[in-house]
């Protein structure tokens, strides 16, 4: 399983890539592997204001339906529209083409509360 070292992670299995004041968010390789074949992705509206830990969407697979949580607070700038027609992109490339939303970060301090790659791997090991 792949976990890029330049990303931050949440215990709800989202990843976040920070570029200036913009955060790109998706689900981790672990999450997509657990879900299996993704068949539908539900997005928030662009412009929506999200609070940290708030549910902002749903990823549905052949096995189950899983909520997706905002790892930080912010305003939704963009959603990954190609996922609406091809949700399997998440299974193929969860860290690049399979991103779900881009947000404007409203509280940069929340980024420091997220897990590093080593902390996320340790968390997964603890979960068994």
Secondary structure as UniProt FT lines:
FT   TURN            5..6
FT   STRAND          8..9
FT   TURN            11..12
FT   STRAND          14..19
FT   TURN            20..21
FT   STRAND          22..27
FT   HELIX           29..35
FT   STRAND          38..42
FT   TURN            46..47
FT   STRAND          49..50
FT   TURN            52..53
FT   STRAND          55..61
FT   STRAND          65..69
FT   STRAND          74..79
FT   HELIX           82..85
FT   TURN            87..88
FT   HELIX           89..92
FT   TURN            94..98
FT   STRAND          101..105
FT   HELIX           108..113
FT   HELIX           117..127
//
